Amino acid sequence: MAEPFVFHFKPGRSGRIEAMYILDLDCQCALCGHEQFQRFYHSTDFHSLTLPGLEGLADRAALKAGYKCENCGEAVGANEVRNSVLIYGFADDAGVIRIFDDLVDGRRRFEVTACRRLDPQVVPRWRADEEAFSSDHQVVEDLVEGDVEAFLERPFNPKIAIRDALESWFIDRQKMCSKLGKNHWIVAADDRGEVAELADEIESKSELRAVMLSDGDGEEFSAHWSRWLPDRAVDAIVGGELSVGIYLAPAEAIEAIERSLAVGRLEFERIGDVFSQITTPRGHVYDGELAVPDVLRRAAICGLTAGEVGRLCAEEIVGDLLQIW
């Protein structure tokens, strides 16, 4: 069976991008004992989401419960939830995080599975399972940022990793080259020339491209770096005292775009770095092109991975063609 196209992203009421997550609730009617489960497809602000924020969503999961028991008609709510599971998948297919809460015993466990995409049709289950997947699968009692980086080769939110890297630069104002994740690096120095020299330390540099944060304003993006970097870093970049280069992999952006368009059954042409003639099965053609350098620039400016923005851009095009964005 063909993989269904699912929007990972959607525009929120304020225009900010939201990312989907799944909530499953296992309930038992307090009057007759009838068991029933509810599934919710919700979304939350994408750019500001952190690992503690994801746990906060899991903390409030039971509050979503609300229905009349199909057996006796009694109202069922948060107090009748026995188990809840929150499922969140990274848009670049780095992996999926599941948060299992046993509300009877008060126990929380996490599953982290690498190289998987969020599946909206996944069968509900209520217990973490060390053998749920054959490889690249971990079950832990507590999940911290370092675990996400180790298991999935990326930070939960790259913005935080970039902020931390630049804060460390201010300690001694020395040249800095730091790996953010797989094929994702940050280089900081006093000027552009030093950034270019220091970039020689990056692994597989020939496969990456640099985006300087100071190149172009990018104010069209609500998550522009000037809105989430520390104030002193913003002032230093704007004032020319600090040069910051973000290195990203074009191949990751291309793979995310091609897969998203293919799953949506859209045809397209790609010549080099440019996608064009993006066409729906009904023959509607996207009025524009999608250039990989623009995708990488957006990823750098917004503190995201190349794969995340590749999928986001593809979904925006699909949404435009379907007239739902």
C-alpha positions as CSV (number, residue, x, y, z in Angstrom):
1,M,0.0,0.0,0.0
2,A,1.3,3.4,-0.9
3,E,2.5,5.7,1.9
4,P,-0.2,8.3,2.6
5,F,0.7,12.0,2.3
6,V,0.5,13.6,5.7
7,F,1.1,17.2,6.5
8,H,3.6,17.4,9.3
9,F,3.2,21.2,9.3
10,K,0.4,23.7,9.2
11,P,0.0,27.4,9.6
12,G,-1.2,28.4,13.1
13,R,-3.7,31.1,13.8
14,S,-1.0,33.7,14.2
15,G,0.7,32.6,11.0
16,R,3.5,30.8,12.8
17,I,4.2,27.2,11.7
18,E,2.9,24.4,13.8
19,A,4.1,20.8,13.9
20,M,1.8,17.8,14.4
21,Y,1.9,15.3,17.2
22,I,-0.3,12.4,18.2
23,L,-2.0,11.8,21.5
24,D,-3.5,8.4,22.4
25,L,-5.6,8.0,25.6
26,D,-6.6,4.7,27.2
27,C,-9.8,5.3,29.3
28,Q,-12.0,3.2,31.5
29,C,-15.5,4.3,32.4
30,A,-15.8,4.9,36.2
31,L,-19.4,3.6,36.2
32,C,-19.5,0.4,34.1
33,G,-15.8,-0.2,33.5
34,H,-16.0,-0.1,29.7
35,E,-12.6,0.5,28.1
36,Q,-12.3,2.9,25.2
37,F,-9.4,4.8,23.6
38,Q,-9.3,8.3,22.0
39,R,-6.7,9.5,19.5
40,F,-6.0,13.2,18.8
41,Y,-4.0,14.8,16.1
42,H,-2.8,18.0,17.5
43,S,-0.2,20.6,16.6
44,T,2.0,23.0,18.6
45,D,4.3,25.9,17.7
46,F,7.2,24.4,15.8
47,H,10.0,26.9,16.1
48,S,9.7,27.2,19.9
49,L,9.2,23.5,20.7
50,T,11.8,22.1,23.1
51,L,12.2,18.7,24.9
52,P,10.7,20.1,28.2
53,G,7.9,21.6,26.1
54,L,7.1,18.2,24.6
55,E,7.0,16.7,28.1
56,G,4.7,19.5,29.1
57,L,2.3,18.5,26.3
58,A,2.5,14.9,27.6
59,D,1.8,16.2,31.2
60,R,-1.5,17.7,30.0
61,A,-2.5,14.9,27.7
62,A,-5.3,13.5,30.0
63,L,-7.1,16.8,29.9
64,K,-8.0,16.1,26.3
65,A,-10.3,13.2,27.3
66,G,-14.0,13.9,27.1
67,Y,-16.8,11.7,25.8
68,K,-19.9,9.8,26.8
69,C,-19.3,6.1,27.4
70,E,-20.6,4.1,24.5
71,N,-21.8,1.4,26.8
72,C,-23.6,3.3,29.6
73,G,-23.6,6.9,28.6
74,E,-21.7,8.1,31.6
75,A,-19.3,11.1,31.1
76,V,-15.7,10.1,30.8
77,G,-12.9,12.7,31.4
78,A,-9.4,13.2,32.6
79,N,-9.9,11.2,35.8
80,E,-10.8,8.1,33.8
81,V,-7.6,8.1,31.8
82,R,-5.3,5.1,32.7
83,N,-2.6,5.6,30.1
84,S,-1.5,8.3,27.7
85,V,1.0,8.2,24.9
86,L,2.4,11.2,23.0
87,I,4.1,10.6,19.7
88,Y,6.3,13.2,18.0
89,G,8.3,12.7,14.8
90,F,11.1,14.9,13.5
91,A,10.3,16.4,10.1
92,D,13.7,15.4,8.7
93,D,13.0,11.7,9.4
94,A,15.7,11.7,12.1
95,G,13.4,9.7,14.3
96,V,10.3,9.5,16.6
97,I,10.0,10.1,20.3
98,R,7.2,8.4,22.3
99,I,6.3,9.4,25.8
100,F,4.4,6.7,27.7
101,D,2.6,7.7,30.9
102,D,1.0,5.1,33.2
103,L,-1.3,7.4,35.2
104,V,-2.3,4.6,37.6
105,D,1.3,3.8,38.7
106,G,2.6,7.3,38.0
107,R,5.4,6.0,35.8
108,R,6.8,7.7,32.6
109,R,9.0,6.0,30.0
110,F,10.4,7.2,26.7
111,E,11.0,5.4,23.4
112,V,13.4,7.0,20.9
113,T,13.5,5.4,17.5
114,A,16.0,6.6,14.9
115,C,15.4,7.0,11.2
116,R,11.6,6.8,11.3
117,R,8.8,9.1,10.1
118,L,5.7,9.9,12.1
119,D,3.0,7.4,11.1
120,P,-0.6,8.7,11.7
121,Q,-2.0,5.2,11.2
122,V,0.2,3.5,13.8
123,V,-1.6,1.1,16.0
124,P,-2.0,2.4,19.6
125,R,0.0,0.7,22.4
126,W,0.3,1.6,26.0
127,R,3.7,0.3,27.2
128,A,7.2,1.1,26.1
129,D,8.9,-1.9,24.4
130,E,12.6,-2.4,24.1
131,E,11.9,-4.8,21.2
132,A,9.3,-2.7,19.3
133,F,11.8,-2.1,16.5
134,S,14.7,-4.2,15.4
135,S,17.4,-1.5,15.6
136,D,18.2,2.1,16.5
137,H,15.6,1.9,19.3
138,Q,16.0,2.9,22.9
139,V,13.8,2.9,26.0
140,V,14.8,5.1,28.9
141,E,13.3,6.2,32.2
142,D,14.3,9.8,31.6
143,L,15.2,11.7,28.4
144,V,17.6,14.6,28.2
145,E,18.9,16.7,25.4
146,G,22.2,14.7,25.3
147,D,20.3,11.5,24.7
148,V,18.4,12.9,21.7
149,E,21.7,14.1,20.2
150,A,23.3,10.7,20.8
151,F,20.4,8.6,19.6
152,L,19.2,10.7,16.6
153,E,22.4,12.6,15.6
154,R,20.7,16.0,16.0
155,P,19.6,18.3,18.8
156,F,15.9,18.4,19.6
157,N,15.8,22.1,18.7
158,P,18.9,23.3,16.8
159,K,18.2,26.9,17.9
160,I,19.1,26.0,21.4
161,A,22.4,24.4,20.3
162,I,23.3,27.4,18.2
163,R,22.5,29.8,21.1
164,D,24.7,27.7,23.4
165,A,27.5,27.6,20.9
166,L,27.5,31.4,20.5
167,E,27.2,31.9,24.3
168,S,30.4,29.9,24.6
169,W,32.1,32.1,22.0
170,F,31.5,35.2,24.2
171,I,33.3,33.6,27.1
172,D,36.8,34.0,25.5
173,R,35.9,35.3,22.0
174,Q,38.0,32.6,20.4
175,K,37.3,31.1,17.1
176,M,34.8,28.3,17.4
177,C,33.8,25.3,15.2
178,S,31.1,23.1,16.6
179,K,29.1,20.2,15.3
180,L,25.3,20.7,15.8
181,G,24.3,17.4,14.3
182,K,24.8,15.1,11.3
183,N,26.0,17.3,8.4
184,H,25.2,20.4,10.5
185,W,27.9,22.7,11.8
186,I,28.4,26.2,13.2
187,V,31.5,28.3,12.8
188,A,32.1,31.6,14.5
189,A,35.0,34.1,14.4
190,D,35.8,37.8,14.2
191,D,35.5,38.0,10.5
192,R,34.4,36.0,7.4
193,G,37.9,35.1,6.4
194,E,38.5,33.4,9.7
195,V,35.2,31.5,9.4
196,A,36.3,30.2,6.0
197,E,39.7,29.1,7.4
198,L,38.2,27.5,10.4
199,A,35.7,25.6,8.3
200,D,38.6,23.3,7.1
201,E,38.1,21.5,10.4
202,I,34.5,20.4,9.4
203,E,34.0,16.7,8.5
204,S,33.0,16.1,4.9
205,K,33.2,19.8,4.2
206,S,33.0,19.2,0.4
207,E,29.4,17.9,0.8
208,L,28.2,21.0,2.8
209,R,27.4,24.5,1.9
210,A,27.9,27.6,4.1
211,V,25.3,30.2,4.9
212,M,26.5,33.4,6.6
213,L,23.9,34.7,9.0
214,S,24.8,38.2,8.0
215,D,24.0,37.6,4.3
216,G,20.5,39.0,3.5
217,D,18.0,40.1,6.0
218,G,15.5,37.2,5.9
219,E,13.0,39.3,7.8
220,E,10.2,37.5,5.9
221,F,10.7,34.6,8.3
222,S,9.0,34.8,11.7
223,A,11.8,32.7,13.2
224,H,14.7,35.0,11.9
225,W,17.8,34.6,14.0
226,S,17.6,38.1,15.4
227,R,14.5,36.9,17.3
228,W,16.0,33.9,19.0
229,L,19.7,34.5,19.4
230,P,21.0,36.2,22.5
231,D,20.8,40.0,22.3
232,R,24.6,40.4,22.5
233,A,25.1,37.9,19.7
234,V,22.6,39.8,17.5
235,D,24.3,43.1,18.2
236,A,27.7,41.6,17.5
237,I,26.6,40.1,14.1
238,V,24.8,43.3,13.1
239,G,27.7,45.4,14.2
240,G,30.2,43.3,12.2
241,E,32.1,42.1,15.3
242,L,31.0,38.5,14.9
243,S,30.7,36.4,11.8
244,V,28.7,33.2,11.9
245,G,28.6,30.5,9.3
246,I,26.1,27.6,9.3
247,Y,27.1,24.6,7.2
248,L,24.3,22.4,5.9
249,A,24.0,19.5,3.4
250,P,22.2,20.2,0.1
251,A,21.6,16.5,-0.3
252,E,19.5,16.3,2.8
253,A,17.3,19.1,1.6
254,I,16.9,17.5,-1.9
255,E,16.0,14.1,-0.4
256,A,13.4,15.7,1.9
257,I,11.8,17.6,-1.0
258,E,11.8,14.7,-3.4
259,R,10.3,12.3,-0.9
260,S,7.6,14.7,0.2
261,L,6.6,15.6,-3.4
262,A,6.7,11.9,-4.4
263,V,4.5,10.8,-1.5
264,G,2.1,13.6,-2.5
265,R,2.1,12.1,-6.0
266,L,3.3,15.3,-7.5
267,E,5.5,15.3,-10.6
268,F,8.4,17.7,-10.9
269,E,11.6,18.5,-12.8
270,R,14.9,19.0,-11.0
271,I,17.8,20.6,-12.8
272,G,20.7,20.9,-10.5
273,D,19.5,22.8,-7.4
274,V,16.2,23.9,-8.8
275,F,12.8,22.2,-8.6
276,S,10.3,23.3,-11.2
277,Q,7.1,22.2,-13.0
278,I,5.7,20.9,-9.8
279,T,2.4,19.4,-10.9
280,T,-0.5,17.7,-9.1
281,P,-2.2,14.5,-10.5
282,R,-5.0,16.8,-11.7
283,G,-2.6,18.9,-13.7
284,H,-2.3,21.9,-11.5
285,V,1.2,23.4,-11.8
286,Y,2.9,25.4,-9.0
287,D,3.5,28.9,-10.1
288,G,7.2,29.1,-9.1
289,E,10.4,27.2,-8.4
290,L,12.0,25.9,-5.4
291,A,15.8,26.4,-5.2
292,V,17.9,24.4,-2.8
293,P,20.1,27.4,-1.8
294,D,17.0,29.2,-0.7
295,V,16.1,26.2,1.4
296,L,19.5,26.1,3.1
297,R,19.4,29.9,3.7
298,R,16.0,29.5,5.4
299,A,17.3,26.6,7.5
300,A,20.3,28.6,8.7
301,I,18.3,31.8,9.4
302,C,15.6,29.9,11.3
303,G,17.8,27.5,13.2
304,L,16.5,24.3,11.6
305,T,18.0,21.3,9.8
306,A,18.1,21.2,6.0
307,G,15.8,18.2,6.0
308,E,13.2,20.0,8.1
309,V,13.1,23.0,5.9
310,G,13.1,20.8,2.7
311,R,9.9,19.1,4.0
312,L,8.4,22.3,5.1
313,C,8.9,24.0,1.7
314,A,7.5,21.0,-0.1
315,E,4.4,20.9,2.2
316,E,3.9,24.6,1.7
317,I,3.8,24.0,-2.1
318,V,1.4,21.1,-1.7
319,G,-0.8,23.3,0.5
320,D,-0.7,26.1,-2.0
321,L,-1.7,23.8,-4.9
322,L,-4.5,22.3,-2.8
323,Q,-5.5,25.8,-1.7
324,I,-5.6,24.8,2.0
325,W,-2.7,27.0,3.2
